[in-house]
Amino acid sequence: MTDSHDTLYLPADLGAVPLALQWIEGLAERLQWPSRVTFGLTLSLDEALTNVLSYAFDPPGPETPAIAVSCQADGARITIELRDNGRPYDPTAGDPPPLVACLDEAYIGGQGVRLMRHYLETLSYRRQDGWNCLTMVMTAA
C-alpha cells in the first residue's frame, strides 16, 4: 500500500452519501485495503455523514453548508476526516444507549456510534474555526 492523501467536497444533501461511499470504495480498491478495513471505514463514513446531513444544517445556518471528507493512508493506518460547517455536535460525547435483548426494547439513535467504535481504532471529535471535525482511524492491515 502506498502513501495517499485525497479529499472529496460534497453537497449538503442526502445525495452526498452515495458519492462519498463510491469515493471511499474507489480508494480502497486503488490502495488495496483488506475487505475488513474497507467494510469498517465505509460503514463508519456512511453513519457519520448521514448524521451530519440529517442534523448539522437543520435549521439552516447563516453560512452556505459545506462538507469535506479527506483520507490519509500511510501504509500502517488510514485516517478519514469528515469536516462540516454545521451546528456544533460531538458524536463521541457520552455513552451509547445500552444493548438490548430484543428489537422491541431498542432505542433509536446511538447504535451507529457503537458500530463505529467497534470497527475503528480511534474516533475523535474537535471543533475548529467553525467546523466540526470527526476523525476516524483504522489500522490498514
C-alpha angles and dihedrals in degrees: 000000000000128000113269140174121189134166130199124195114208139195115246096246135091090264086075093073098067090042091054094045092049089049095051093045089052090052090048091053094044094046094038098235116183113258092248090056093046091050094048095047094044092050092046094048091046092053096044095045093046089054092050092049092046099047116009098075102033109129096026116249129217094270129070106262113255132183130182131180121196131186126202115186118180103170097264101048139023118211122194118189120193113196128185136166094220131116113314112266132158110204090186094062115103131006125291117250115277120273113260134212096231140015092251088068096045123120122222111243136023098060093096091060089049089055092046091052089050094056102032128076090215136003117190139167135204135168111225128175094336094315131112108225118194114184121199119188128188133175108250096221 
